[in-house]
Amino acid sequence: WKSIGICEVLKAYSGNEAMEILKTNPVDVVITDIRMPGISGLELIAFIRKNWKKIKCILLSGYAEFAYAQKAIAQHTFDYLLKPVSDEDLLKTVHNAVRELQEERDKNQNFQRALQAFQEHLPLLRGEFLNGLLQGMKYTPKQLSEKMRSLQLHVDEDDALALLVVRMEGALAELDFYQASLMEYSIVNMAEELAEGRFQLWNGKDIHGYLV
């Protein structure tokens, strides 16, 4: 089992016992016979599908049962094996299930990383979009709506808008890049507190470096 990535094997001697194990243990792959004491393998798989959609189910079926189970197998299981099953066939099938689980997890991790990167860059993307609008960039109503939605800006056509421009002058204009960035961040936070309950704030910088 370890050679194909399985670190622990749990055994159940009935469908009901399997259900109890599933409720209290993290399980990735389930191998079940169609005929068992109590509930059938198909009923067990239906229970798994309802509660743990990512578990890979492998069904063991006798030849005489195959026609009856074929439709349910196609809908609910990762794979099926006709008995008697060789060790090689069983290991190969479980290995395929483990590999597919890993691929799904890798895709999910990549999606989460991409989502995190998007969220981190969202203020910059919104600011660039705002700057483009201030410079007269044209959009059709549909394009504008799609762009706003993609940047998670919830503004309707008839919403009230107010424009505020802040210019840092005097000693603030002499700050280095790092200090100026902190000051701009502080100003935006203060503006959000002042606008709370009346406006959602959409901020950026114009071509002259003013806060908008």
C-alpha positions as CSV (number, residue, x, y, z in Angstrom):
1,W,0.0,0.0,0.0
2,K,2.8,2.5,0.9
3,S,4.3,2.1,-2.5
4,I,1.2,3.7,-4.1
5,G,0.8,6.4,-1.5
6,I,-1.6,4.8,0.9
7,C,-0.4,5.4,4.5
8,E,-3.3,3.7,6.5
9,V,-5.8,1.0,5.7
10,L,-9.1,0.8,7.7
11,K,-11.3,-2.3,7.5
12,A,-15.0,-2.5,7.8
13,Y,-17.0,-5.8,7.9
14,S,-20.3,-4.3,6.9
15,G,-21.7,-1.2,5.2
16,N,-22.9,0.2,8.5
17,E,-19.5,-0.2,10.1
18,A,-18.0,1.5,7.1
19,M,-20.3,4.5,7.6
20,E,-19.2,4.8,11.2
21,I,-15.6,4.7,10.2
22,L,-16.1,7.4,7.6
23,K,-17.7,9.7,10.2
24,T,-14.7,9.6,12.4
25,N,-11.7,9.2,10.1
26,P,-10.3,11.1,7.1
27,V,-10.7,8.7,4.2
28,D,-9.7,9.3,0.5
29,V,-10.4,6.0,-1.2
30,V,-13.1,3.4,-0.4
31,I,-13.2,-0.1,-1.8
32,T,-16.5,-1.8,-1.4
33,D,-18.3,-5.0,-2.6
34,I,-21.8,-4.7,-3.9
35,R,-23.1,-7.4,-1.5
36,M,-22.5,-6.9,2.2
37,P,-24.3,-7.5,5.5
38,G,-26.8,-4.7,6.0
39,I,-26.7,-2.0,3.4
40,S,-25.3,-2.8,-0.1
41,G,-22.2,-1.3,-1.6
42,L,-24.3,0.9,-3.9
43,E,-26.2,2.3,-0.9
44,L,-22.8,3.0,0.8
45,I,-21.5,4.8,-2.2
46,A,-24.7,6.9,-2.4
47,F,-24.1,7.8,1.3
48,I,-20.5,8.8,0.6
49,R,-21.5,10.8,-2.5
50,K,-24.0,12.8,-0.3
51,N,-21.5,13.6,2.4
52,W,-18.0,13.4,1.0
53,K,-18.0,14.1,-2.7
54,K,-14.2,14.0,-3.1
55,I,-13.8,10.4,-1.9
56,K,-12.9,8.0,-4.7
57,C,-15.1,4.9,-4.6
58,I,-14.0,1.6,-6.2
59,L,-16.7,-1.1,-6.5
60,L,-16.1,-4.8,-6.5
61,S,-18.7,-6.7,-8.5
62,G,-19.4,-10.3,-9.4
63,Y,-20.1,-11.0,-13.1
64,A,-23.7,-11.9,-12.4
65,E,-24.3,-8.6,-10.6
66,F,-22.6,-6.5,-13.2
67,A,-25.5,-5.8,-15.5
68,Y,-27.7,-4.7,-12.5
69,A,-25.0,-2.4,-11.1
70,Q,-23.5,-0.9,-14.4
71,K,-25.6,2.2,-14.5
72,A,-25.1,3.1,-10.9
73,I,-21.4,2.3,-11.3
74,A,-21.0,4.8,-14.1
75,Q,-22.6,7.6,-12.1
76,H,-21.1,7.1,-8.7
77,T,-17.8,5.3,-8.7
78,F,-14.2,6.1,-9.7
79,D,-13.8,2.6,-11.1
80,Y,-15.1,-1.0,-10.7
81,L,-13.4,-4.3,-10.7
82,L,-14.9,-7.7,-11.5
83,K,-14.2,-10.5,-9.0
84,P,-12.0,-12.3,-8.5
85,V,-9.6,-9.4,-8.4
86,S,-5.8,-9.8,-8.6
87,D,-3.5,-7.9,-6.3
88,E,-2.0,-6.2,-9.3
89,D,-5.3,-4.9,-10.7
90,L,-6.4,-3.7,-7.3
91,L,-3.1,-1.8,-6.6
92,K,-3.2,-0.3,-10.1
93,T,-6.8,0.9,-9.7
94,V,-6.1,2.4,-6.2
95,H,-2.9,4.0,-7.5
96,N,-4.9,5.7,-10.3
97,A,-7.4,7.0,-7.7
98,V,-4.5,8.3,-5.5
99,R,-2.9,10.0,-8.5
100,E,-6.2,11.7,-9.5
101,L,-6.8,12.9,-5.9
102,Q,-3.3,14.4,-5.9
103,E,-4.0,16.1,-9.3
104,E,-7.2,17.6,-8.0
105,R,-5.5,18.9,-4.9
106,D,-2.7,20.4,-6.9
107,K,-5.3,22.1,-9.1
108,N,-7.1,23.4,-6.0
109,Q,-3.8,24.7,-4.5
110,N,-2.9,26.4,-7.8
111,F,-6.4,28.0,-7.9
112,Q,-6.0,29.2,-4.3
113,R,-2.6,30.7,-5.0
114,A,-3.9,32.5,-8.1
115,L,-6.9,33.7,-6.1
116,Q,-4.6,34.9,-3.3
117,A,-2.4,36.7,-5.8
118,F,-5.5,38.3,-7.4
119,Q,-6.8,39.5,-4.0
120,E,-3.3,41.0,-3.1
121,H,-3.2,42.9,-6.4
122,L,-6.9,43.9,-6.4
123,P,-6.3,47.4,-5.0
124,L,-3.7,48.1,-7.6
125,L,-5.9,46.8,-10.4
126,R,-8.8,48.9,-9.2
127,G,-6.6,51.9,-9.0
128,E,-5.3,51.4,-12.6
129,F,-8.9,51.0,-13.8
130,L,-10.0,54.2,-12.0
131,N,-7.1,56.1,-13.5
132,G,-8.0,54.9,-17.0
133,L,-11.6,56.1,-16.5
134,L,-10.3,59.5,-15.3
135,Q,-8.2,59.8,-18.4
136,G,-11.3,59.2,-20.6
137,M,-11.0,55.5,-21.5
138,K,-14.2,54.4,-23.1
139,Y,-16.2,51.3,-22.4
140,T,-19.5,50.0,-23.6
141,P,-22.1,49.6,-20.8
142,K,-21.6,45.8,-21.0
143,Q,-17.8,46.1,-20.9
144,L,-17.9,48.5,-18.0
145,S,-20.3,46.2,-16.1
146,E,-18.1,43.1,-16.7
147,K,-14.9,45.0,-15.7
148,M,-16.5,46.3,-12.5
149,R,-17.7,42.8,-11.6
150,S,-14.3,41.3,-12.3
151,L,-12.7,43.8,-9.9
152,Q,-15.5,43.2,-7.3
153,L,-16.7,46.8,-7.5
154,H,-20.4,46.8,-6.8
155,V,-21.6,50.0,-8.4
156,D,-25.0,50.3,-10.2
157,E,-25.7,52.8,-13.0
158,D,-27.9,55.0,-10.8
159,D,-25.7,55.0,-7.7
160,A,-24.5,58.3,-6.3
161,L,-20.8,59.0,-7.0
162,A,-18.5,61.5,-5.3
163,L,-14.9,62.4,-6.4
164,L,-12.3,63.3,-3.9
165,V,-8.7,64.3,-4.8
166,V,-6.0,64.5,-2.1
167,R,-2.6,66.1,-2.8
168,M,0.2,65.6,-0.2
169,E,2.0,68.9,0.2
170,G,4.7,70.5,2.4
171,A,6.6,68.0,4.4
172,L,4.5,65.1,3.1
173,A,5.8,65.8,-0.4
174,E,9.3,65.3,0.8
175,L,8.8,61.8,2.2
176,D,10.7,58.9,0.6
177,F,8.9,56.2,-1.4
178,Y,8.4,53.9,1.6
179,Q,7.2,56.6,4.0
180,A,5.0,58.1,1.3
181,S,3.4,54.7,0.6
182,L,2.6,54.3,4.4
183,M,1.1,57.8,4.5
184,E,-1.1,57.1,1.4
185,Y,-2.2,53.9,3.0
186,S,-3.1,55.8,6.2
187,I,-5.0,58.5,4.3
188,V,-7.0,55.8,2.5
189,N,-7.8,54.1,5.8
190,M,-9.0,57.4,7.3
191,A,-11.1,58.1,4.2
192,E,-12.7,54.6,4.5
193,E,-13.6,55.3,8.2
194,L,-15.1,58.7,7.3
195,A,-17.1,57.2,4.4
196,E,-18.3,54.2,6.3
197,G,-22.1,53.8,6.0
198,R,-22.4,56.3,3.2
199,F,-19.9,55.3,0.5
200,Q,-17.8,52.3,-0.5
201,L,-14.4,53.6,-1.3
202,W,-12.7,53.0,-4.6
203,N,-9.3,54.5,-4.6
204,G,-6.3,55.0,-6.8
205,K,-3.7,57.6,-8.0
206,D,-4.0,59.8,-11.1
207,I,-1.3,60.6,-13.6
208,H,0.0,63.5,-11.3
209,G,0.3,61.2,-8.3
210,Y,-2.7,62.6,-6.5
211,L,-4.8,60.3,-4.4
212,V,-8.3,59.9,-5.9
